[in-house]
């Protein structure tokens, strides 16, 4: 180690340039803003899911399941599936009443309001109904009827599909 030379400048604290320190915002303020922002974003997402998907989310039950889970379903909207009981369809004022039954023979009385079902609606066909249990009644209050049919519809109803052109087979290489 060599001794310092006399002509070398020595610096002490007085010779250093001033240090500029910028004050930092309080950490608690940043955290508070972050938490508030996350709560607002979470509430917005929750609201959109509740309003947007609330109407789209409809539970599907067979007639047997719906009767067994009636108390749990309460007044919540759900879809119920069953077969229209023969000779049960009646027009009662502005309501269409009929009975559906499930795989295990469970019967459900239905009161449908919301327009007439399609021309396919008749005895002994499977249907899906949308609605809820009628308040103060054992009936199911429906506002939408979806008629299920199989691929045999075309062959069983040729008069209804006269203008139907069968799909042409695809050409090789297309």
HELIX and SHEET records of a PDB file:
HELIX    1   1 UNK A   13  UNK A   15  5                                   3    
HELIX    2   2 UNK A   27  UNK A   48  1                                  22    
HELIX    3   3 UNK A   49  UNK A   53  3                                   5    
HELIX    4   4 UNK A   54  UNK A   56  1                                   3    
HELIX    5   5 UNK A   63  UNK A   68  1                                   6    
HELIX    6   6 UNK A   70  UNK A   73  1                                   4    
HELIX    7   7 UNK A  153  UNK A  156  1                                   4    
HELIX    8   8 UNK A  158  UNK A  161  5                                   4    
SHEET    1   A 4 UNK A  59  UNK A  62  0                                        
SHEET    2   A 4 UNK A  78  UNK A  84  1                                        
SHEET    3   A 4 UNK A  95  UNK A 101 -1                                        
SHEET    4   A 4 UNK A  90  UNK A  92 -1                                        
SHEET    1   B 5 UNK A  59  UNK A  62  0                                        
SHEET    2   B 5 UNK A  78  UNK A  84  1                                        
SHEET    3   B 5 UNK A 126  UNK A 133 -1                                        
SHEET    4   B 5 UNK A 140  UNK A 147 -1                                        
SHEET    5   B 5 UNK A 107  UNK A 112  1                                        
END                                                                             
